Amino acid sequence: LPRYLIRITRRGGIIAIFVGVAILGTVSGVLFAFAGDLPQITALDDYAPSVITRVYAANGEVVTEFATQRRVVIAYEDIAPRLREAIVASEDGGFNSHFGISIPRLAITIVRDIMNQRLYGASTITQQLARNLFLTLDKTWERKIKELLLTFQIEKRYTKREILTLYCNQVLFGHGAFGVEAASRMYFDKSADELDLAEASLLAGIIQLPARQSPFVNLELASSRRSYVLGRMEDDGYITAEEAAIVRNTPIEVTDRRGEASIAPYFVEEVRQHLESNYGAKQLYEGGLSVHTTLDVSLQHAANEAVRAGLHRLDKRRGFRGPIENVLETTATSIEVYENPQWRRPTTPGDHVPAVVTSVSENQIDFRLGRYSGTIDQDGFRWTRKSAPQFLKVGDLVLVEVLTVNNDALTLSATLEQEPVAEAALIAIENRTGRILAMVGGYNFERSKFNRAVQAQRQLGSLFKPLLYATAIDRGYTPTSIIVDEPISFPAGPDQPEYEPRNYDLEFEGPVTLRHALEDSRNIPAVQMMAELGPEQVVEYAKRMGFASNLPPFLSVALGAAESTLLEITTAYAVFPNQGVRLEPIQVLRVMDRDGNTI
């Protein structure tokens, strides 16, 4: 070779060596700089992410869940094979063959990053797992380098099966659902091991952009993404072209379980406060507790219906107050385009749902309720004591109670209702155990979270008289002891008129037995007995029966002038059928941690 070629070759070799050494030194320096700042991968050996705390009724039914991340951790075997295949095909086709990174994808992405001066994604499943568990979502070179180092460590320490399981339990599927199990329950109301190909491909398609590709947000985009996943599964040999075509032509069917209301919202709020007070917010919302309570589901349903029906009956006595609004005057250009959020849920008999009036006649009201058309006959609005045109017009939004539903004809019948103004509360306690079986704190928890069963102080009225006479019996009186029902007065203090109690009928019966005074709820004998026993003695006895509220030692307390909560008076009354034994009311039977240990 000519000498100049030899010199060029030598110089080129020397330059190449220097460049290689420089690159090696740079890489080594970068690795050294970031290696000491990396999280410990060994933390995954005891993988314990935040999971859902579940509250169970006495029969084992789940009544509510608490979580910052709605997640249920499951094993590899509990993930449907089709779902595993769909996730691998769509997110990382070479997952089972590479060592954590895909060199072709990485090279292409680096070139794009440099040319466009932006950082694009080319992450494998292992890289996504490293980022989701240990890093932020910031698109910086520093984060990318740390991600690669963590990826190599994860691949070195764990098997592909373990990595995929961790990924499936960690990834976000939108609407607060983390992991395939929570997502399966939210979208399809079934476990992850029960998903078919159509459901698995839909879930896998959500992962890329859950905020946009959820079927609850954009059904068309979710369908398009499902088709992409099916195409990737076909290319990778997981399914045939025929299987892919069948699913592509299948409409998306999901079950919207977001924001499902608990059957006992006031009850579970009391439980939540108890758990947070005793175990802390972190344990409550991230610890995956299993909380077993005293709630009787059937009794709670009956309590809900009793309070709701009673308030509606009471409210109807005051007449119809008018429609909620007229949608044609406020939000909609036509009745056909109007949509109400409550129409997204399935409609069943007994539901109270807003509906839009489409026509009005003397004896009938026609309305639209989502995809249903319905009618209210004259019996359904007779309580208004008016003909329909007198109080309704087309476009009015009214509350109806659904009576019957025909899903084939998409028709239903209903009665006219209105949301009651008044409130009510109910509590049911098992006498022999003190277990709270049902609790209603108001008409609607969303309207008012104030729990009238345990927070509202109300005058006791004549409810206090049995406690007064129980004190008397305990002090030696008998049911046949005589009390004189006659005019009486008591000094009320300096410059104050005398206290003169009266009976409700403004009459006096003379000598009466203690039994009769209680049966007939006579006021004067009650105040007489209060004076003979001493108000302090009666108030102290009431506290022994369960009253924690401040009861002043005044004579008027005999007639219920003092205030107390529904829980306290119910607890006190439970003493009578329980043969004088008072039990502290309870809601929580036991609490277990995520490993099943009672705490």
Secondary structure, 3 states (H helix, E strand, C coil): CCHHHHHHHHHHHHHHHHHHHHHHHHHHHHHHHHHCCCCCHHHHHHCCCCECEEEECCCCCEEEEECCCEECCCCHHHCCHHHHHHHHHHHCCCCCCCCCCCHHHHHHHHHHHHHHCCCCCCCCHHHHHHHHHHCCCCCCHHHHHHHHHHHHHHHHHCCHHHHHHHHHHHCECCCCEECHHHHHHHHHCCCHHHCCHHHHHHHHHHCCCHHHHCCCCCHHHHHHHHHHHHHHHHHCCCCCHHHHHHHHCCCCCCCCCCCCCCCCHHHHHHHHHHHHHHHCHHHHHHECCEEEECCCHHHHHHHHHHHHHHHHHHHHCCCCCCCCEEHHHHCCCCCCCCCCHHHHCCCCCCCEEEEEEEEECCCEEEEEECCEEEEEEHHHHHHHCCCHHHCCCCCEEEEEEEEEEECCCCEEEEEEECCCCCCCCEEEECCCCCEEEEEECCCCCCCCCCCCCCCCCEECHHHHHHHHHHHHHHCCCCCCCEEEECCCCECCCCCCCCECCCCCCCCCCEEEEHHHHHHCCCHHHHHHHHHHHCHHHHHHHHHHCCCCCCCCCCHHHHHCCCEECHHHHHHHHCCCCCCCCCCCCECEEEEECCCCCEC
